[in-house]
């Protein structure tokens, strides 16, 4: 996400960009699942960018989901 932020100059675009790429990486799943993964990726991106500055909360949420 840091690279997206540096290249676009916008944290919001970085969050959206990383979420779309994260969802596309799960292209083997259904379209509904990919859409949900994009939403979760955006949420975790927001947590990293705005709240915690770390991936730890997102990683723990995925592990215990």
PDBQT receptor file of N, H, CA, C and O in Angstrom, charges set to zero:
ATOM      1  N   UNK A   1       0.802  -1.171   0.000  1.00  0.00    +0.000 N 
ATOM      2  CA  UNK A   1       0.000   0.000   0.000  1.00  0.00    +0.000 C 
ATOM      3  C   UNK A   1       0.861   1.256   0.000  1.00  0.00    +0.000 C 
ATOM      4  O   UNK A   1       0.474   2.281  -0.562  1.00  0.00    +0.000 OA
ATOM      5  N   UNK A   2       2.011   1.177   0.622  1.00  0.00    +0.000 N 
ATOM      6  H   UNK A   2       2.326   0.345   1.079  1.00  0.00    +0.000 HD
ATOM      7  CA  UNK A   2       2.917   2.330   0.589  1.00  0.00    +0.000 C 
ATOM      8  C   UNK A   2       3.294   2.695  -0.839  1.00  0.00    +0.000 C 
ATOM      9  O   UNK A   2       3.356   3.874  -1.187  1.00  0.00    +0.000 OA
ATOM     10  N   UNK A   3       3.545   1.691  -1.664  1.00  0.00    +0.000 N 
ATOM     11  H   UNK A   3       3.495   0.733  -1.382  1.00  0.00    +0.000 HD
ATOM     12  CA  UNK A   3       3.917   1.953  -3.053  1.00  0.00    +0.000 C 
ATOM     13  C   UNK A   3       2.766   2.620  -3.808  1.00  0.00    +0.000 C 
ATOM     14  O   UNK A   3       2.989   3.555  -4.578  1.00  0.00    +0.000 OA
ATOM     15  N   UNK A   4       1.546   2.149  -3.593  1.00  0.00    +0.000 N 
ATOM     16  H   UNK A   4       1.364   1.390  -2.968  1.00  0.00    +0.000 HD
ATOM     17  CA  UNK A   4       0.390   2.780  -4.225  1.00  0.00    +0.000 C 
ATOM     18  C   UNK A   4       0.256   4.226  -3.766  1.00  0.00    +0.000 C 
ATOM     19  O   UNK A   4      -0.013   5.116  -4.574  1.00  0.00    +0.000 OA
ATOM     20  N   UNK A   5       0.443   4.459  -2.478  1.00  0.00    +0.000 N 
ATOM     21  H   UNK A   5       0.661   3.736  -1.822  1.00  0.00    +0.000 HD
ATOM     22  CA  UNK A   5       0.334   5.818  -1.948  1.00  0.00    +0.000 C 
ATOM     23  C   UNK A   5       1.394   6.724  -2.561  1.00  0.00    +0.000 C 
ATOM     24  O   UNK A   5       1.107   7.862  -2.931  1.00  0.00    +0.000 OA
ATOM     25  N   UNK A   6       2.618   6.215  -2.668  1.00  0.00    +0.000 N 
ATOM     26  H   UNK A   6       2.851   5.290  -2.368  1.00  0.00    +0.000 HD
ATOM     27  CA  UNK A   6       3.684   7.022  -3.255  1.00  0.00    +0.000 C 
ATOM     28  C   UNK A   6       3.424   7.313  -4.732  1.00  0.00    +0.000 C 
ATOM     29  O   UNK A   6       3.678   8.424  -5.197  1.00  0.00    +0.000 OA
ATOM     30  N   UNK A   7       2.926   6.338  -5.460  1.00  0.00    +0.000 N 
ATOM     31  H   UNK A   7       2.720   5.435  -5.082  1.00  0.00    +0.000 HD
ATOM     32  CA  UNK A   7       2.704   6.510  -6.899  1.00  0.00    +0.000 C 
ATOM     33  C   UNK A   7       1.484   7.371  -7.215  1.00  0.00    +0.000 C 
ATOM     34  O   UNK A   7       1.501   8.144  -8.173  1.00  0.00    +0.000 OA
ATOM     35  N   UNK A   8       0.419   7.240  -6.410  1.00  0.00    +0.000 N 
ATOM     36  H   UNK A   8       0.405   6.613  -5.632  1.00  0.00    +0.000 HD
ATOM     37  CA  UNK A   8      -0.802   7.997  -6.706  1.00  0.00    +0.000 C 
ATOM     38  C   UNK A   8      -0.886   9.313  -5.933  1.00  0.00    +0.000 C 
ATOM     39  O   UNK A   8      -1.585  10.239  -6.343  1.00  0.00    +0.000 OA
ATOM     40  N   UNK A   9      -0.175   9.386  -4.824  1.00  0.00    +0.000 N 
ATOM     41  H   UNK A   9       0.393   8.634  -4.490  1.00  0.00    +0.000 HD
ATOM     42  CA  UNK A   9      -0.252  10.565  -3.977  1.00  0.00    +0.000 C 
ATOM     43  C   UNK A   9      -1.533  10.630  -3.162  1.00  0.00    +0.000 C 
ATOM     44  O   UNK A   9      -1.847  11.666  -2.577  1.00  0.00    +0.000 OA
ATOM     45  N   UNK A  10      -2.277   9.523  -3.121  1.00  0.00    +0.000 N 
ATOM     46  H   UNK A  10      -2.022   8.681  -3.596  1.00  0.00    +0.000 HD
ATOM     47  CA  UNK A  10      -3.554   9.503  -2.417  1.00  0.00    +0.000 C 
ATOM     48  C   UNK A  10      -3.711   8.196  -1.645  1.00  0.00    +0.000 C 
ATOM     49  O   UNK A  10      -3.579   7.109  -2.208  1.00  0.00    +0.000 OA
ATOM     50  N   UNK A  11      -3.993   8.316  -0.355  1.00  0.00    +0.000 N 
ATOM     51  H   UNK A  11      -4.099   9.199   0.102  1.00  0.00    +0.000 HD
ATOM     52  CA  UNK A  11      -4.223   7.118   0.454  1.00  0.00    +0.000 C 
ATOM     53  C   UNK A  11      -5.505   6.417   0.010  1.00  0.00    +0.000 C 
ATOM     54  O   UNK A  11      -5.564   5.188  -0.021  1.00  0.00    +0.000 OA
ATOM     55  N   UNK A  12      -6.526   7.194  -0.331  1.00  0.00    +0.000 N 
ATOM     56  H   UNK A  12      -6.478   8.192  -0.306  1.00  0.00    +0.000 HD
ATOM     57  CA  UNK A  12      -7.786   6.603  -0.779  1.00  0.00    +0.000 C 
ATOM     58  C   UNK A  12      -7.628   5.758  -2.034  1.00  0.00    +0.000 C 
ATOM     59  O   UNK A  12      -8.157   4.650  -2.114  1.00  0.00    +0.000 OA
ATOM     60  N   UNK A  13      -6.901   6.281  -3.011  1.00  0.00    +0.000 N 
ATOM     61  H   UNK A  13      -6.470   7.181  -2.946  1.00  0.00    +0.000 HD
ATOM     62  CA  UNK A  13      -6.640   5.504  -4.227  1.00  0.00    +0.000 C 
ATOM     63  C   UNK A  13      -5.785   4.280  -3.934  1.00  0.00    +0.000 C 
ATOM     64  O   UNK A  13      -5.956   3.231  -4.557  1.00  0.00    +0.000 OA
ATOM     65  N   UNK A  14      -4.872   4.414  -2.992  1.00  0.00    +0.000 N 
ATOM     66  H   UNK A  14      -4.733   5.265  -2.486  1.00  0.00    +0.000 HD
ATOM     67  CA  UNK A  14      -4.035   3.271  -2.610  1.00  0.00    +0.000 C 
ATOM     68  C   UNK A  14      -4.883   2.168  -1.997  1.00  0.00    +0.000 C 
ATOM     69  O   UNK A  14      -4.671   0.990  -2.285  1.00  0.00    +0.000 OA
ATOM     70  N   UNK A  15      -5.835   2.535  -1.160  1.00  0.00    +0.000 N 
ATOM     71  H   UNK A  15      -6.007   3.492  -0.925  1.00  0.00    +0.000 HD
ATOM     72  CA  UNK A  15      -6.715   1.549  -0.535  1.00  0.00    +0.000 C 
ATOM     73  C   UNK A  15      -7.545   0.838  -1.593  1.00  0.00    +0.000 C 
ATOM     74  O   UNK A  15      -7.649  -0.389  -1.584  1.00  0.00    +0.000 OA
ATOM     75  N   UNK A  16      -8.132   1.595  -2.498  1.00  0.00    +0.000 N 
ATOM     76  H   UNK A  16      -8.048   2.592  -2.506  1.00  0.00    +0.000 HD
ATOM     77  CA  UNK A  16      -8.954   1.005  -3.559  1.00  0.00    +0.000 C 
ATOM     78  C   UNK A  16      -8.096   0.129  -4.470  1.00  0.00    +0.000 C 
ATOM     79  O   UNK A  16      -8.499  -0.981  -4.819  1.00  0.00    +0.000 OA
ATOM     80  N   UNK A  17      -6.927   0.615  -4.854  1.00  0.00    +0.000 N 
ATOM     81  H   UNK A  17      -6.600   1.516  -4.570  1.00  0.00    +0.000 HD
ATOM     82  CA  UNK A  17      -6.044  -0.144  -5.745  1.00  0.00    +0.000 C 
ATOM     83  C   UNK A  17      -5.600  -1.460  -5.155  1.00  0.00    +0.000 C 
ATOM     84  O   UNK A  17      -5.642  -2.488  -5.832  1.00  0.00    +0.000 OA
ATOM     85  N   UNK A  18      -5.171  -1.449  -3.892  1.00  0.00    +0.000 N 
ATOM     86  H   UNK A  18      -5.137  -0.614  -3.342  1.00  0.00    +0.000 HD
ATOM     87  CA  UNK A  18      -4.712  -2.699  -3.290  1.00  0.00    +0.000 C 
ATOM     88  C   UNK A  18      -5.874  -3.658  -3.081  1.00  0.00    +0.000 C 
ATOM     89  O   UNK A  18      -5.696  -4.873  -3.169  1.00  0.00    +0.000 OA
ATOM     90  N   UNK A  19      -7.070  -3.126  -2.806  1.00  0.00    +0.000 N 
ATOM     91  H   UNK A  19      -7.215  -2.139  -2.735  1.00  0.00    +0.000 HD
ATOM     92  CA  UNK A  19      -8.232  -3.992  -2.614  1.00  0.00    +0.000 C 
ATOM     93  C   UNK A  19      -8.611  -4.690  -3.924  1.00  0.00    +0.000 C 
ATOM     94  O   UNK A  19      -8.945  -5.875  -3.927  1.00  0.00    +0.000 OA
ATOM     95  N   UNK A  20      -8.557  -3.954  -5.031  1.00  0.00    +0.000 N 
ATOM     96  H   UNK A  20      -8.285  -2.991  -5.029  1.00  0.00    +0.000 HD
ATOM     97  CA  UNK A  20      -8.884  -4.549  -6.333  1.00  0.00    +0.000 C 
ATOM     98  C   UNK A  20      -7.863  -5.616  -6.707  1.00  0.00    +0.000 C 
ATOM     99  O   UNK A  20      -8.234  -6.689  -7.184  1.00  0.00    +0.000 OA
ATOM    100  N   UNK A  21      -6.603  -5.337  -6.498  1.00  0.00    +0.000 N 
ATOM    101  H   UNK A  21      -6.301  -4.465  -6.111  1.00  0.00    +0.000 HD
ATOM    102  CA  UNK A  21      -5.575  -6.338  -6.809  1.00  0.00    +0.000 C 
ATOM    103  C   UNK A  21      -5.723  -7.554  -5.904  1.00  0.00    +0.000 C 
ATOM    104  O   UNK A  21      -5.575  -8.687  -6.361  1.00  0.00    +0.000 OA
ATOM    105  N   UNK A  22      -6.013  -7.332  -4.635  1.00  0.00    +0.000 N 
ATOM    106  H   UNK A  22      -6.134  -6.411  -4.264  1.00  0.00    +0.000 HD
ATOM    107  CA  UNK A  22      -6.232  -8.434  -3.697  1.00  0.00    +0.000 C 
ATOM    108  C   UNK A  22      -7.409  -9.291  -4.159  1.00  0.00    +0.000 C 
ATOM    109  O   UNK A  22      -7.331 -10.519  -4.124  1.00  0.00    +0.000 OA
ATOM    110  N   UNK A  23      -8.497  -8.653  -4.592  1.00  0.00    +0.000 N 
ATOM    111  H   UNK A  23      -8.561  -7.656  -4.620  1.00  0.00    +0.000 HD
ATOM    112  CA  UNK A  23      -9.644  -9.398  -5.098  1.00  0.00    +0.000 C 
ATOM    113  C   UNK A  23      -9.328 -10.139  -6.378  1.00  0.00    +0.000 C 
ATOM    114  O   UNK A  23      -9.751 -11.282  -6.554  1.00  0.00    +0.000 OA
ATOM    115  N   UNK A  24      -8.588  -9.505  -7.277  1.00  0.00    +0.000 N 
ATOM    116  H   UNK A  24      -8.244  -8.577  -7.134  1.00  0.00    +0.000 HD
ATOM    117  CA  UNK A  24      -8.217 -10.144  -8.543  1.00  0.00    +0.000 C 
ATOM    118  C   UNK A  24      -7.333 -11.364  -8.312  1.00  0.00    +0.000 C 
ATOM    119  O   UNK A  24      -7.376 -12.324  -9.082  1.00  0.00    +0.000 OA
ATOM    120  N   UNK A  25      -6.540 -11.326  -7.263  1.00  0.00    +0.000 N 
ATOM    121  H   UNK A  25      -6.505 -10.547  -6.637  1.00  0.00    +0.000 HD
ATOM    122  CA  UNK A  25      -5.684 -12.474  -6.948  1.00  0.00    +0.000 C 
ATOM    123  C   UNK A  25      -6.516 -13.690  -6.552  1.00  0.00    +0.000 C 
ATOM    124  O   UNK A  25      -6.019 -14.817  -6.567  1.00  0.00    +0.000 OA
ATOM    125  N   UNK A  26      -7.766 -13.467  -6.201  1.00  0.00    +0.000 N 
ATOM    126  H   UNK A  26      -8.170 -12.552  -6.188  1.00  0.00    +0.000 HD
ATOM    127  CA  UNK A  26      -8.670 -14.555  -5.850  1.00  0.00    +0.000 C 
ATOM    128  C   UNK A  26      -9.634 -14.842  -7.001  1.00  0.00    +0.000 C 
ATOM    129  O   UNK A  26     -10.771 -15.256  -6.779  1.00  0.00    +0.000 OA
ATOM    130  N   UNK A  27      -9.173 -14.621  -8.222  1.00  0.00    +0.000 N 
ATOM    131  H   UNK A  27      -8.248 -14.284  -8.402  1.00  0.00    +0.000 HD
ATOM    132  CA  UNK A  27      -9.989 -14.790  -9.413  1.00  0.00    +0.000 C 
ATOM    133  C   UNK A  27     -10.512 -16.186  -9.654  1.00  0.00    +0.000 C 
ATOM    134  O   UNK A  27     -11.424 -16.369 -10.461  1.00  0.00    +0.000 OA
ATOM    135  N   UNK A  28      -9.969 -17.158  -8.987  1.00  0.00    +0.000 N 
ATOM    136  H   UNK A  28      -9.229 -17.009  -8.332  1.00  0.00    +0.000 HD
ATOM    137  CA  UNK A  28     -10.417 -18.539  -9.145  1.00  0.00    +0.000 C 
ATOM    138  C   UNK A  28     -11.737 -18.776  -8.409  1.00  0.00    +0.000 C 
ATOM    139  O   UNK A  28     -12.366 -19.820  -8.589  1.00  0.00    +0.000 OA
ATOM    140  N   UNK A  29     -12.157 -17.825  -7.590  1.00  0.00    +0.000 N 
ATOM    141  H   UNK A  29     -11.647 -16.977  -7.445  1.00  0.00    +0.000 HD
ATOM    142  CA  UNK A  29     -13.407 -17.955  -6.850  1.00  0.00    +0.000 C 
ATOM    143  C   UNK A  29     -14.550 -17.321  -7.647  1.00  0.00    +0.000 C 
ATOM    144  O   UNK A  29     -14.331 -16.774  -8.728  1.00  0.00    +0.000 OA
ATOM    145  N   UNK A  30     -15.730 -17.395  -7.121  1.00  0.00    +0.000 N 
ATOM    146  H   UNK A  30     -15.907 -17.839  -6.243  1.00  0.00    +0.000 HD
ATOM    147  CA  UNK A  30     -16.895 -16.830  -7.817  1.00  0.00    +0.000 C 
ATOM    148  C   UNK A  30     -16.841 -15.303  -7.806  1.00  0.00    +0.000 C 
ATOM    149  O   UNK A  30     -16.124 -14.699  -7.008  1.00  0.00    +0.000 OA
ATOM    150  N   UNK A  31     -17.599 -14.702  -8.691  1.00  0.00    +0.000 N 
ATOM    151  H   UNK A  31     -18.181 -15.193  -9.340  1.00  0.00    +0.000 HD
ATOM    152  CA  UNK A  31     -17.650 -13.241  -8.782  1.00  0.00    +0.000 C 
ATOM    153  C   UNK A  31     -18.144 -12.651  -7.458  1.00  0.00    +0.000 C 
ATOM    154  O   UNK A  31     -17.634 -11.626  -7.004  1.00  0.00    +0.000 OA
ATOM    155  N   UNK A  32     -19.121 -13.289  -6.851  1.00  0.00    +0.000 N 
ATOM    156  H   UNK A  32     -19.535 -14.121  -7.220  1.00  0.00    +0.000 HD
ATOM    157  CA  UNK A  32     -19.638 -12.825  -5.559  1.00  0.00    +0.000 C 
ATOM    158  C   UNK A  32     -18.532 -12.846  -4.500  1.00  0.00    +0.000 C 
ATOM    159  O   UNK A  32     -18.395 -11.900  -3.724  1.00  0.00    +0.000 OA
ATOM    160  N   UNK A  33     -17.751 -13.916  -4.469  1.00  0.00    +0.000 N 
ATOM    161  H   UNK A  33     -17.862 -14.685  -5.099  1.00  0.00    +0.000 HD
ATOM    162  CA  UNK A  33     -16.661 -14.025  -3.508  1.00  0.00    +0.000 C 
ATOM    163  C   UNK A  33     -15.586 -12.976  -3.760  1.00  0.00    +0.000 C 
ATOM    164  O   UNK A  33     -15.046 -12.391  -2.821  1.00  0.00    +0.000 OA
ATOM    165  N   UNK A  34     -15.281 -12.742  -5.024  1.00  0.00    +0.000 N 
ATOM    166  H   UNK A  34     -15.719 -13.217  -5.787  1.00  0.00    +0.000 HD
ATOM    167  CA  UNK A  34     -14.268 -11.732  -5.375  1.00  0.00    +0.000 C 
ATOM    168  C   UNK A  34     -14.736 -10.357  -4.909  1.00  0.00    +0.000 C 
ATOM    169  O   UNK A  34     -13.947  -9.591  -4.354  1.00  0.00    +0.000 OA
ATOM    170  N   UNK A  35     -16.008 -10.038  -5.128  1.00  0.00    +0.000 N 
ATOM    171  H   UNK A  35     -16.648 -10.660  -5.578  1.00  0.00    +0.000 HD
ATOM    172  CA  UNK A  35     -16.542  -8.749  -4.694  1.00  0.00    +0.000 C 
ATOM    173  C   UNK A  35     -16.435  -8.595  -3.176  1.00  0.00    +0.000 C 
ATOM    174  O   UNK A  35     -16.060  -7.534  -2.677  1.00  0.00    +0.000 OA
ATOM    175  N   UNK A  36     -16.765  -9.653  -2.458  1.00  0.00    +0.000 N 
ATOM    176  H   UNK A  36     -17.070 -10.514  -2.864  1.00  0.00    +0.000 HD
ATOM    177  CA  UNK A  36     -16.657  -9.625  -1.000  1.00  0.00    +0.000 C 
ATOM    178  C   UNK A  36     -15.204  -9.469  -0.561  1.00  0.00    +0.000 C 
ATOM    179  O   UNK A  36     -14.917  -8.735   0.384  1.00  0.00    +0.000 OA
ATOM    180  N   UNK A  37     -14.302 -10.144  -1.233  1.00  0.00    +0.000 N 
ATOM    181  H   UNK A  37     -14.535 -10.739  -2.001  1.00  0.00    +0.000 HD
ATOM    182  CA  UNK A  37     -12.874 -10.045  -0.914  1.00  0.00    +0.000 C 
ATOM    183  C   UNK A  37     -12.371  -8.628  -1.171  1.00  0.00    +0.000 C 
ATOM    184  O   UNK A  37     -11.546  -8.122  -0.410  1.00  0.00    +0.000 OA
ATOM    185  N   UNK A  38     -12.850  -7.987  -2.219  1.00  0.00    +0.000 N 
ATOM    186  H   UNK A  38     -13.520  -8.398  -2.836  1.00  0.00    +0.000 HD
ATOM    187  CA  UNK A  38     -12.462  -6.603  -2.493  1.00  0.00    +0.000 C 
ATOM    188  C   UNK A  38     -12.941  -5.690  -1.355  1.00  0.00    +0.000 C 
ATOM    189  O   UNK A  38     -12.211  -4.804  -0.912  1.00  0.00    +0.000 OA
ATOM    190  N   UNK A  39     -14.162  -5.913  -0.894  1.00  0.00    +0.000 N 
ATOM    191  H   UNK A  39     -14.755  -6.633  -1.254  1.00  0.00    +0.000 HD
ATOM    192  CA  UNK A  39     -14.685  -5.104   0.211  1.00  0.00    +0.000 C 
ATOM    193  C   UNK A  39     -13.847  -5.319   1.469  1.00  0.00    +0.000 C 
ATOM    194  O   UNK A  39     -13.474  -4.359   2.142  1.00  0.00    +0.000 OA
ATOM    195  N   UNK A  40     -13.552  -6.573   1.782  1.00  0.00    +0.000 N 
ATOM    196  H   UNK A  40     -13.855  -7.354   1.235  1.00  0.00    +0.000 HD
ATOM    197  CA  UNK A  40     -12.720  -6.862   2.958  1.00  0.00    +0.000 C 
ATOM    198  C   UNK A  40     -11.321  -6.279   2.788  1.00  0.00    +0.000 C 
ATOM    199  O   UNK A  40     -10.744  -5.762   3.744  1.00  0.00    +0.000 OA
ATOM    200  N   UNK A  41     -10.776  -6.358   1.581  1.00  0.00    +0.000 N 
ATOM    201  H   UNK A  41     -11.245  -6.778   0.804  1.00  0.00    +0.000 HD
ATOM    202  CA  UNK A  41      -9.456  -5.775   1.321  1.00  0.00    +0.000 C 
ATOM    203  C   UNK A  41      -9.450  -4.273   1.535  1.00  0.00    +0.000 C 
ATOM    204  O   UNK A  41      -8.479  -3.717   2.047  1.00  0.00    +0.000 OA
ATOM    205  N   UNK A  42     -10.536  -3.613   1.143  1.00  0.00    +0.000 N 
ATOM    206  H   UNK A  42     -11.326  -4.064   0.728  1.00  0.00    +0.000 HD
ATOM    207  CA  UNK A  42     -10.641  -2.166   1.370  1.00  0.00    +0.000 C 
ATOM    208  C   UNK A  42     -10.754  -1.866   2.860  1.00  0.00    +0.000 C 
ATOM    209  O   UNK A  42     -10.144  -0.919   3.356  1.00  0.00    +0.000 OA
ATOM    210  N   UNK A  43     -11.529  -2.669   3.566  1.00  0.00    +0.000 N 
ATOM    211  H   UNK A  43     -12.024  -3.438   3.163  1.00  0.00    +0.000 HD
ATOM    212  CA  UNK A  43     -11.664  -2.467   5.006  1.00  0.00    +0.000 C 
ATOM    213  C   UNK A  43     -10.321  -2.631   5.705  1.00  0.00    +0.000 C 
ATOM    214  O   UNK A  43      -9.937  -1.793   6.521  1.00  0.00    +0.000 OA
ATOM    215  N   UNK A  44      -9.613  -3.697   5.391  1.00  0.00    +0.000 N 
ATOM    216  H   UNK A  44      -9.925  -4.377   4.728  1.00  0.00    +0.000 HD
ATOM    217  CA  UNK A  44      -8.305  -3.921   6.010  1.00  0.00    +0.000 C 
ATOM    218  C   UNK A  44      -7.314  -2.846   5.586  1.00  0.00    +0.000 C 
ATOM    219  O   UNK A  44      -6.476  -2.422   6.382  1.00  0.00    +0.000 OA
ATOM    220  N   UNK A  45      -7.405  -2.407   4.345  1.00  0.00    +0.000 N 
ATOM    221  H   UNK A  45      -8.085  -2.751   3.698  1.00  0.00    +0.000 HD
ATOM    222  CA  UNK A  45      -6.555  -1.312   3.889  1.00  0.00    +0.000 C 
ATOM    223  C   UNK A  45      -6.810  -0.049   4.681  1.00  0.00    +0.000 C 
ATOM    224  O   UNK A  45      -5.872   0.659   5.049  1.00  0.00    +0.000 OA
ATOM    225  N   UNK A  46      -8.083   0.240   4.946  1.00  0.00    +0.000 N 
ATOM    226  H   UNK A  46      -8.845  -0.335   4.647  1.00  0.00    +0.000 HD
ATOM    227  CA  UNK A  46      -8.427   1.399   5.760  1.00  0.00    +0.000 C 
ATOM    228  C   UNK A  46      -7.857   1.255   7.165  1.00  0.00    +0.000 C 
ATOM    229  O   UNK A  46      -7.304   2.206   7.717  1.00  0.00    +0.000 OA
ATOM    230  N   UNK A  47      -7.995   0.062   7.741  1.00  0.00    +0.000 N 
ATOM    231  H   UNK A  47      -8.445  -0.710   7.293  1.00  0.00    +0.000 HD
ATOM    232  CA  UNK A  47      -7.455  -0.162   9.085  1.00  0.00    +0.000 C 
ATOM    233  C   UNK A  47      -5.953   0.094   9.133  1.00  0.00    +0.000 C 
ATOM    234  O   UNK A  47      -5.443   0.695  10.079  1.00  0.00    +0.000 OA
ATOM    235  N   UNK A  48      -5.263  -0.363   8.114  1.00  0.00    +0.000 N 
ATOM    236  H   UNK A  48      -5.677  -0.851   7.346  1.00  0.00    +0.000 HD
ATOM    237  CA  UNK A  48      -3.810  -0.162   8.058  1.00  0.00    +0.000 C 
ATOM    238  C   UNK A  48      -3.481   1.307   7.883  1.00  0.00    +0.000 C 
ATOM    239  O   UNK A  48      -2.632   1.843   8.595  1.00  0.00    +0.000 OA
ATOM    240  N   UNK A  49      -4.146   1.965   6.940  1.00  0.00    +0.000 N 
ATOM    241  H   UNK A  49      -4.836   1.530   6.362  1.00  0.00    +0.000 HD
ATOM    242  CA  UNK A  49      -3.803   3.342   6.587  1.00  0.00    +0.000 C 
ATOM    243  C   UNK A  49      -4.233   4.340   7.648  1.00  0.00    +0.000 C 
ATOM    244  O   UNK A  49      -3.474   5.243   8.001  1.00  0.00    +0.000 OA
ATOM    245  N   UNK A  50      -5.426   4.183   8.147  1.00  0.00    +0.000 N 
ATOM    246  H   UNK A  50      -6.042   3.450   7.861  1.00  0.00    +0.000 HD
ATOM    247  CA  UNK A  50      -5.989   5.227   8.989  1.00  0.00    +0.000 C 
ATOM    248  C   UNK A  50      -5.913   4.938  10.483  1.00  0.00    +0.000 C 
ATOM    249  O   UNK A  50      -5.828   5.859  11.295  1.00  0.00    +0.000 OA
ATOM    250  N   UNK A  51      -5.943   3.689  10.832  1.00  0.00    +0.000 N 
ATOM    251  H   UNK A  51      -6.012   2.941  10.172  1.00  0.00    +0.000 HD
ATOM    252  CA  UNK A  51      -6.105   3.379  12.255  1.00  0.00    +0.000 C 
ATOM    253  C   UNK A  51      -4.856   2.834  12.936  1.00  0.00    +0.000 C 
ATOM    254  O   UNK A  51      -4.454   3.332  13.988  1.00  0.00    +0.000 OA
ATOM    255  N   UNK A  52      -4.259   1.844  12.362  1.00  0.00    +0.000 N 
ATOM    256  H   UNK A  52      -4.586   1.438  11.508  1.00  0.00    +0.000 HD
ATOM    257  CA  UNK A  52      -3.230   1.116  13.077  1.00  0.00    +0.000 C 
ATOM    258  C   UNK A  52      -1.814   1.227  12.527  1.00  0.00    +0.000 C 
ATOM    259  O   UNK A  52      -0.849   1.056  13.271  1.00  0.00    +0.000 OA
ATOM    260  N   UNK A  53      -1.681   1.504  11.257  1.00  0.00    +0.000 N 
ATOM    261  H   UNK A  53      -2.465   1.643  10.652  1.00  0.00    +0.000 HD
ATOM    262  CA  UNK A  53      -0.372   1.552  10.597  1.00  0.00    +0.000 C 
ATOM    263  C   UNK A  53       0.343   0.199  10.617  1.00  0.00    +0.000 C 
ATOM    264  O   UNK A  53       1.567   0.135  10.508  1.00  0.00    +0.000 OA
ATOM    265  N   UNK A  54      -0.425  -0.870  10.756  1.00  0.00    +0.000 N 
ATOM    266  H   UNK A  54      -1.420  -0.817  10.845  1.00  0.00    +0.000 HD
ATOM    267  CA  UNK A  54       0.132  -2.219  10.754  1.00  0.00    +0.000 C 
ATOM    268  C   UNK A  54      -0.897  -3.196  10.196  1.00  0.00    +0.000 C 
ATOM    269  O   UNK A  54      -2.100  -2.944  10.264  1.00  0.00    +0.000 OA
ATOM    270  N   UNK A  55      -0.427  -4.295   9.652  1.00  0.00    +0.000 N 
ATOM    271  H   UNK A  55       0.551  -4.499   9.597  1.00  0.00    +0.000 HD
ATOM    272  CA  UNK A  55      -1.319  -5.334   9.130  1.00  0.00    +0.000 C 
ATOM    273  C   UNK A  55      -1.787  -6.312  10.199  1.00  0.00    +0.000 C 
ATOM    274  O   UNK A  55      -2.668  -7.130   9.934  1.00  0.00    +0.000 OA
ATOM    275  N   UNK A  56      -1.226  -6.246  11.387  1.00  0.00    +0.000 N 
ATOM    276  H   UNK A  56      -0.511  -5.581  11.602  1.00  0.00    +0.000 HD
ATOM    277  CA  UNK A  56      -1.518  -7.231  12.425  1.00  0.00    +0.000 C 
ATOM    278  C   UNK A  56      -3.015  -7.405  12.699  1.00  0.00    +0.000 C 
ATOM    279  O   UNK A  56      -3.466  -8.549  12.757  1.00  0.00    +0.000 OA
ATOM    280  N   UNK A  57      -3.815  -6.342  12.870  1.00  0.00    +0.000 N 
ATOM    281  H   UNK A  57      -3.448  -5.413  12.822  1.00  0.00    +0.000 HD
ATOM    282  CA  UNK A  57      -5.241  -6.571  13.125  1.00  0.00    +0.000 C 
ATOM    283  C   UNK A  57      -5.942  -7.312  11.982  1.00  0.00    +0.000 C 
ATOM    284  O   UNK A  57      -6.778  -8.182  12.224  1.00  0.00    +0.000 OA
ATOM    285  N   UNK A  58      -5.602  -6.970  10.752  1.00  0.00    +0.000 N 
ATOM    286  H   UNK A  58      -4.923  -6.264  10.556  1.00  0.00    +0.000 HD
ATOM    287  CA  UNK A  58      -6.195  -7.649   9.608  1.00  0.00    +0.000 C 
ATOM    288  C   UNK A  58      -5.797  -9.100   9.514  1.00  0.00    +0.000 C 
ATOM    289  O   UNK A  58      -6.627  -9.963   9.232  1.00  0.00    +0.000 OA
ATOM    290  N   UNK A  59      -4.540  -9.368   9.748  1.00  0.00    +0.000 N 
ATOM    291  H   UNK A  59      -3.865  -8.667   9.978  1.00  0.00    +0.000 HD
ATOM    292  CA  UNK A  59      -4.051 -10.751   9.709  1.00  0.00    +0.000 C 
ATOM    293  C   UNK A  59      -4.740 -11.574  10.795  1.00  0.00    +0.000 C 
ATOM    294  O   UNK A  59      -5.188 -12.691  10.533  1.00  0.00    +0.000 OA
ATOM    295  N   UNK A  60      -4.827 -11.040  11.995  1.00  0.00    +0.000 N 
ATOM    296  H   UNK A  60      -4.463 -10.134  12.208  1.00  0.00    +0.000 HD
ATOM    297  CA  UNK A  60      -5.496 -11.761  13.071  1.00  0.00    +0.000 C 
ATOM    298  C   UNK A  60      -6.971 -11.984  12.772  1.00  0.00    +0.000 C 
ATOM    299  O   UNK A  60      -7.515 -13.042  13.090  1.00  0.00    +0.000 OA
ATOM    300  N   UNK A  61      -7.622 -10.999  12.163  1.00  0.00    +0.000 N 
ATOM    301  H   UNK A  61      -7.180 -10.140  11.905  1.00  0.00    +0.000 HD
ATOM    302  CA  UNK A  61      -9.034 -11.167  11.809  1.00  0.00    +0.000 C 
ATOM    303  C   UNK A  61      -9.224 -12.288  10.803  1.00  0.00    +0.000 C 
ATOM    304  O   UNK A  61     -10.164 -13.074  10.917  1.00  0.00    +0.000 OA
ATOM    305  N   UNK A  62      -8.336 -12.366   9.817  1.00  0.00    +0.000 N 
ATOM    306  H   UNK A  62      -7.572 -11.727   9.724  1.00  0.00    +0.000 HD
ATOM    307  CA  UNK A  62      -8.425 -13.433   8.813  1.00  0.00    +0.000 C 
ATOM    308  C   UNK A  62      -8.153 -14.797   9.450  1.00  0.00    +0.000 C 
ATOM    309  O   UNK A  62      -8.837 -15.772   9.137  1.00  0.00    +0.000 OA
ATOM    310  N   UNK A  63      -7.180 -14.871  10.324  1.00  0.00    +0.000 N 
ATOM    311  H   UNK A  63      -6.624 -14.079  10.578  1.00  0.00    +0.000 HD
ATOM    312  CA  UNK A  63      -6.843 -16.144  10.977  1.00  0.00    +0.000 C 
ATOM    313  C   UNK A  63      -8.017 -16.666  11.790  1.00  0.00    +0.000 C 
ATOM    314  O   UNK A  63      -8.333 -17.855  11.746  1.00  0.00    +0.000 OA
ATOM    315  N   UNK A  64      -8.658 -15.777  12.529  1.00  0.00    +0.000 N 
ATOM    316  H   UNK A  64      -8.401 -14.811  12.564  1.00  0.00    +0.000 HD
ATOM    317  CA  UNK A  64      -9.722 -16.211  13.432  1.00  0.00    +0.000 C 
ATOM    318  C   UNK A  64     -11.115 -16.119  12.835  1.00  0.00    +0.000 C 
ATOM    319  O   UNK A  64     -12.097 -16.390  13.525  1.00  0.00    +0.000 OA
ATOM    320  N   UNK A  65     -11.222 -15.743  11.571  1.00  0.00    +0.000 N 
ATOM    321  H   UNK A  65     -10.424 -15.522  11.010  1.00  0.00    +0.000 HD
ATOM    322  CA  UNK A  65     -12.498 -15.654  10.886  1.00  0.00    +0.000 C 
ATOM    323  C   UNK A  65     -13.042 -17.001  10.728  1.00  0.00    +0.000 C 
ATOM    324  O   UNK A  65     -14.126 -17.167  10.170  1.00  0.00    +0.000 OA
TER     325      UNK A  65
